[in-house]
């Protein structure tokens, strides 16, 4: 069926079957127009075009889409040409409203690239204006348009210089081909190709818009010519349309949907990686721009919001790994705006809130997620909140309140982990061993938990000072091939922490360095690498992995301040060390034993200053410690304070307790020896290293 | 579609070949023979019939003591009337876009016609009425109304564009009333000859107006009264609207616009208002630059 539409008039003429008359439809509202009125109103339109479709509905959809696209392009051209500010603002507002639901920014840019701008920088002024009004999507389009001008100039210069004889063998004119390129074939992507091969491939898609093999072949040859001129000196693997047609006569429209989906998926993956990279480098504006473009593209088709939410959640996860809570919040907020009923996005959002210490809101988010169907995960997440707050008992009760909780391996594992954190080592071991039994019995879903249980047992072994046994467990886990990369990262970090305690610093460094290369966004790995560099005398290098904190810290981010403070301490930069070890302490989102370690590190600073009262006060507030290395260090610090104060009784008691320790720690033994000699400076050195070795 | 009947004198002034009633150019030597709608109005039969109707109208006006008003109206039509085209705000905005200013090499890249036009076999916007009046070139006709002011058909469109007469006088013809009513009143069907004396070219438009309105003349009428009887629309049934319909052969651009006014009493959406303001803004900006 062929209809005729005018984008300026916003109407579509549909042929009336059996007659030579037309029904006039308004494309914006889809309503029929009075034909008498239409004759007078629309006869002056000069942009009538034929459109093809299977039925009237399809024609209307096409006409409507084209209408909004042309309208947006027209408005932006007027803005670029220069408008007084109030009119300009209204134009931007209109465009911003149209973008996304009706029109994709990619197509708009293609249309705006119809010819090089007389003033290539003119969009930048408009972009700046748009941004100042808060119309970021518009600003992004204009920015990109300006960016592409040099490439467009180059292409159009070459295009106009192509010999006319190349166009003589087929009916389509140079102008028709150019317009088809602009309107149908993604000229922006063509401009951005970085090789002759890619250019030719992209160009050849244009050829399929022409009906005859002769035209397609002719257009393909022109593409070859352009490619040679754009990428001179490159060995061209020339693929012509005719050879494509001979090899596999697949019309463009019948591209394998699986292939197409795969391409889209790969493209989105790359975009997500680019955004994450920009965030990691601190290029916030660039990251936000890329993010806007990705979301606009993904939401430009019906149902695209779900994909956009997935993309946003992926990026948010990267940001969380980087401790970029700010950008994580941006992504999750946007995801929630796009699709408020996505339970998993809510879970992720709640997790974000939990990590920044906003527990009440986190609980609320999880409750909502539960109402939307994410029952078990939502309840587990609530339990995680209590766990992070250090209320392990309440966490366990919450896990056990999940109906049929014993059927969920993850829940059982979480209970075991919380038992461990509480210091109930025997109960935790029993729980882990039960998980191993279930896995060995082949119960479905328990295989993954087997590995978690092994890791849990390794952690208990570590806390009991059985480092060899613990490291062996981790080596076995890492050697497995049935573990995902993300999980393997966690287990590698676990192993590294044990190797630190074993003072196998080189081994630890090799693994952590590899992890950092493999997972550049995993900031926790960088923090650990920084600590190892501090342990091997490369404090300055270590500090590069531990940048100064800006803004509030999130959960686990305290390790950065902690390690940084310790490295600064080693470098004798005591005021800076104080900032990280003492002043940041109240802000740290940590609980249980982690909080204990932080307090001890603050006490270290006061001990260096000789402020034993302060140090003692802090050390007395430390909760029960379940890790023997932490316990050992705590005793040494207390001994340090008592020695400084020359409190003989306390010194005696503490030495006795230390002697009963079965844990071997050469560094802390030397610290004790140094304290015997009242060499507090040397003691501090060993104590500092002991802190650096402590697992986070 | 029925073509208007050719007069026997409709031959090319250069090569003498017979001209097609529906084509602008001589099919033999391609000389511009003038817009076909205008040529039709200039046939001897039509001119004669129109003059007869005019003379008769003058007599009737004289009989009722309105000869002065008849003469005044004639002068007003000659000196002050032009065509007003109504359109949507979006169309008005588009009219003022000029990509040649914004871009470099625009025409070299996209050609003079930037769009892929509807094919010749699909007459745009053809309706039975247009086809009956204009045959195969119905899709090349733009419709307007003869007006003494800047306003056109009330309740039609968002904007009224009054056109500069110099840009359209050679290619515009007029029909005594709106084409739907004309076809109905004169029972015009396919194959039937169009009645003579009811269409006029530019220079004889006053004949047409006076032939139509003589009976509505009253003593002491003024220009504002005549505008009201020249264009009448109750906004209910458009087929009953009364005005002298203008037919402009082929299109016009921003340079043809003499004035741009918003239709009164029209409630516009936010987007329409924006389009209108943009059109007005561009029109004012070009105000000194029209050729």
Interface residues (C-beta under 8 A of the other chain):
Chain A: X2 X4 X8 X9 X10 X13 X19 X20 X21 X22 X24 X34 X35 X36 X37 X38 X39 X40 X41 X42 X43 X44 X45 X46 X47 X48 X49 X50 X71 X74 X75 X77 X78 X80 X81 X83 X84 X87 X90 X91 X94 X114 X115 X116 X117 X118 X122 X156 X159 X160 X173 X175 X176 X178 X179 X182
Chain B: X1 X85 X86 X87 X88 X90 X91 X93 X94 X95 X97 X99 X101 X102 X103 X104 X105 X106 X108 X109 X110 X111 X114 X115 X116 X117 X118 X119 X122 X123 X124 X125 X126 X127 X128 X129 X130 X131 X141 X142 X143 X144 X145 X153 X156 X157 X161 X178 X179 X180 X238 X239 X251 X252 X270 X271 X274 X277 X278 X281 X282
